[in-house]
Amino acid sequence: MDLPKLKIGDLVADIPIIQGGMGVGVSLSNLAGNVAKCGGIGIISSAQIGFKESDFKTNTYEANYRALKNEIVKAKEISGNNGIIGVNIMCVTTNYEDMVRVAIKSGADIIISGAGLPKNLPELVKGYKTKIAPIVSSDRAANLICKLWTSKYNYVPDMIVVEGPKAGGHLGFKKEDLDVEENDIFNIVKKVKMVVKVYEEKYNKVIPVIAAGGIYNGKDIAMSLKSGASGVQIATRFVATDECDADIRFKEAYVNVKKEDICIIKSPVGMPGRAIKNKFLENLDSYKINRCYNCIKTCDRKTVPYCITQALINSVTGDVDNGLIFCGSNVDRIDKIVKVEDLIDELINEVKCYEENI
């Protein structure tokens, strides 16, 4: 079986693999650009993307805008200027609309938006070719965003990313619902496809559905396609690559982790999240918030146990004992760091082998 191309309107990726956006600073231009160079879709995370800028602490928003533009340009250059580069922008960020505008004007091909429903995203991209895709965790959420966008903006999503409970980072599920069989990613994809079909027929537009969360190997990709998905989004696997933008110590934490070290935490964002147990999580009571970056709408400095911005910056820059390390449910299966090209080749070959053996 040859993997189908992923078509999102006039965008065509040679392979149906989207590299998930990971922040802070885990997926920037180097990772995204190299994934796009190999025929997939590379995604830059906009979350506090300007953390390396000299004025980040004093001029946070402007530093983020500047860095986002630069990372998109660099990713395009790495991809050969013909690869597909997108940006993941969380709805809960305080400067959400401005980050979307910067991404669009800087040449992002697609914006993927979750951590809430991107209710006004069609309005923000009006007049541009940039594609937009909400992240949902249920058929109900998919129907809600489709109904809202079509009724208010006469706009159908260009793509929908369906993120299941095995994903890394922030999760769109209650903690008690993470292990419910009904929430298996393939089941959710089938339900979302039924919702999407109604809007595809009504508006005469193809809406690719992307399976995300716990997609690890070729078998998972093949099963996603069989469930009706047009492609997959993979994040965790791409951390353990040479091209990933995170510090080597961050990558080694993925390689060395054991199953029992994976846990579910309550994030300052107000959502459950999947992360790797470490000294940071064991000693939350000892951490003090020295400054507020005003990054998340739902964060209350008076009640949260730590600053998620600082915790994520610490880990991605190599201080893994004093930082938050988000991960997917299958992170313990990773045993080495490889090149992006080799990982993608491995996934493609696994799909072919799986199809030949069933």
Stockholm file with secondary structure:
# STOCKHOLM 1.0

chainA/1-358         MDLPKLKIGDLVADIPIIQGGMGVGVSLSNLAGNVAKCGGIGIISSAQIGFKESDFKTNTYEANYRALKNEIVKAKEISGNNGIIGVNIMCVTTNYEDMVRVAIKSGADIIISGAGLPKNLPELVKGYKTKIAPIVSSDRAANLICKLWTSKYNYVPDMIVVEGPKAGGHLGFKKEDLDVEENDIFNIVKKVKMVVKVYEEKYNKVIPVIAAGGIYNGKDIAMSLKSGASGVQIATRFVATDECDADIRFKEAYVNVKKEDICIIKSPVGMPGRAIKNKFLENLDSYKINRCYNCIKTCDRKTVPYCITQALINSVTGDVDNGLIFCGSNVDRIDKIVKVEDLIDELINEVKCYEENI
#=GR chainA/1-358 SS CCCCCEEETTEEESSSEEECCCTTTTSSHHHHHHHHHTTSEEEEECTTTTTTSTTTTTSHHHHHHHHHHHHHHHHHHHHTSCSEEEEECCTTBTTHHHHHHHHHHTTCSEEEECSSCCTTHHHHTTTSCCEEEEEESSHHHHHHHHHHHHHHHCCCCSCEEEECTTCSEECSSCGGGTTCGGGCHHHHHHHHHHHHHHHHHHHTCCCCEEEESSCCSHHHHHHHHHTTCSEEEECHHHHTBTTCSSCHHHHHHHHHCCGGGEEEEECTTSSEEEEECCHHHHTGGGCCCCCCCCCBTTCCTTTCSSCHHHHHHHHHTTCGGGSCCBCCTTGGGCCCCBCHHHHHHHHHHHHHHHHHTC
#=GC SS_cons         CCCCCEEETTEEESSSEEECCCTTTTSSHHHHHHHHHTTSEEEEECTTTTTTSTTTTTSHHHHHHHHHHHHHHHHHHHHTSCSEEEEECCTTBTTHHHHHHHHHHTTCSEEEECSSCCTTHHHHTTTSCCEEEEEESSHHHHHHHHHHHHHHHCCCCSCEEEECTTCSEECSSCGGGTTCGGGCHHHHHHHHHHHHHHHHHHHTCCCCEEEESSCCSHHHHHHHHHTTCSEEEECHHHHTBTTCSSCHHHHHHHHHCCGGGEEEEECTTSSEEEEECCHHHHTGGGCCCCCCCCCBTTCCTTTCSSCHHHHHHHHHTTCGGGSCCBCCTTGGGCCCCBCHHHHHHHHHHHHHHHHHTC
//
